[in-house]
Structure formats: C-alpha cells, structure tokens
C-alpha cells in the first residue's frame, strides 16, 4: 500500500502503512530476506522515504541463539546461571529453561537499512 497522501513529512518518516498495518519507530518486526530462510527479527529505528518514493527502514538486529557463535552462547549461559543464583526469583524447571532458550533473543548494536516492503 502506498504512503502517498499522508499529510506531513514527519508522518512519512515515522510511519509506514502496509496492508492496513501501521509500523512505527521502536516496533519489533519480521523481515524476509529470502523465501528459503527463517524471518529475521529487527527493531525499527528510523523509517525514511527515498528519492524514488520507496520507504527504507533503518533497523537494529536481534539474533536467535542459533544465529550466534558457540562462544557467545556459552557466555550467555554462564551469565544466566549467575543471575539465577543471585536473584530471589524461584528457579525454573528444566522444561522452562529449555523453552526459554528457544525463545531467547540477543540484541546487537548492528544496524541495517532494508526496504520496508520486506517487512512481514
């Protein structure tokens, strides 16, 4: 869906309409970079309209456990154990720990500029 017709430049830079959905800065979204790969998880930092009228999203990358190196996974596990020992929270069952590992995301400082049409 086109974003032409929005009244102010501020609105164009801050919002993007796609199939009646509104995406704004700081939303977490899925990006499709290839139909054979899993969706990428990103957080929108900026939305900009390019000279040719397309919208480009500047995004921060988030990674799943399978996307990062074994060394970083080991470091994350040791930090999680330390946190669990220090916290006053009840400990998690083995099943809950397993589920958490499969849902865990790691925020990076890596930025990308991607076409907003790839947002799913």
N, C-alpha and C positions, 0 to 999 in steps of 0.2 A: 504494500500500500504506500502511496506517495505521501511525503510530508509537505508537499507544496500546499499553500493555502493557510499554513499556520501564520498567525499574525506578527509575531515578533522574532527577531534574530535570537534572542535569549531562549525562547521556547524551542526553536530549531536546534540550538546547540545542546539543550538539556533533555530533550525528549525525542523519542523515535516511535512511530506507530507501525506496527506490523500485525496484520490480521486481527485488528481490533484490540491488540495488546499494547500497553504503554510501558516502555522501558525508560528508566531514569538512572541518573548517576547514582552509584553505590548499589545497584541491583546485581545479584548474582545470576548468571545466565549460562546456558549451554551453547557452545559453538560447535559447528560441524566443519571440520577441515577436510574430511574425506568420508565418503559413504561407507568405507570398509573399517574405519577406526571408531572407537568409542568417542562420544562427545567430550569436548574439552570444557572444563569448568572455569569460568572467568568472572571477575567483578568489574563492572563498568566504571571507569574513572572520568572519561570525557566522551561526549558524542559531538562530532563535528561534521558539517556539511562540506563536501569537497567542491572544487570549482566546477566539476561536471554534474553536480546535483546529487551525487550519491552520499550516503551517510557512512562515516567511518567511526568505529568505536575504539578508543584507547582503553585497554583493559589490563588488569593485574592478573597474573596467572596463579591458579591454585592447582595443586597436584595431588593425585591419589597415591597411596602407598606404593602401588605397583609402578608408578612413574618415576620414583626417586631411587637413588642408589642404595645398596645394601648397607653401606656405612652410615648413611643418614637414617635409615630405618633402625639400626642398632642404637644410634644416639637418641632417637625419639623414644624407643622402648626403655632405655635406661632413665631418661628424664621422667617418663610416665611412672616408672617404679618409684623413683624418689618422691615425686609429687604424691603418689598414693600413700606412701609411708608417712609423709608429713601432714597430710590432710586429715581432717576429722570426719571425712565422709565415710560411710560404710563401704567396705570393699566390694568389688564387682565379682560376680560368678565367672567361671571360665567361659561360659557361653556368651555372657555380656561382653567380656573382653574381646572375644573373637568377633562378635558383631561390630563392636566399636572399631576394631582395626579395619574392617571392610568399609566403614563409613567415614573414616578419618580423612580429613583434607589438610594439606600443608600450604600455607600462604607463602608466596615468594615475593621478592622485590623485582621480579621480571615483568616488564611491560611489553605489550604488543599492540599494534594497530591492525585491526581486522575489519573487513567490510561488515556492516551491520546486517546485511542480507543473510549472513551465515548464522545469525542468532536463531536458535531453535527453541 
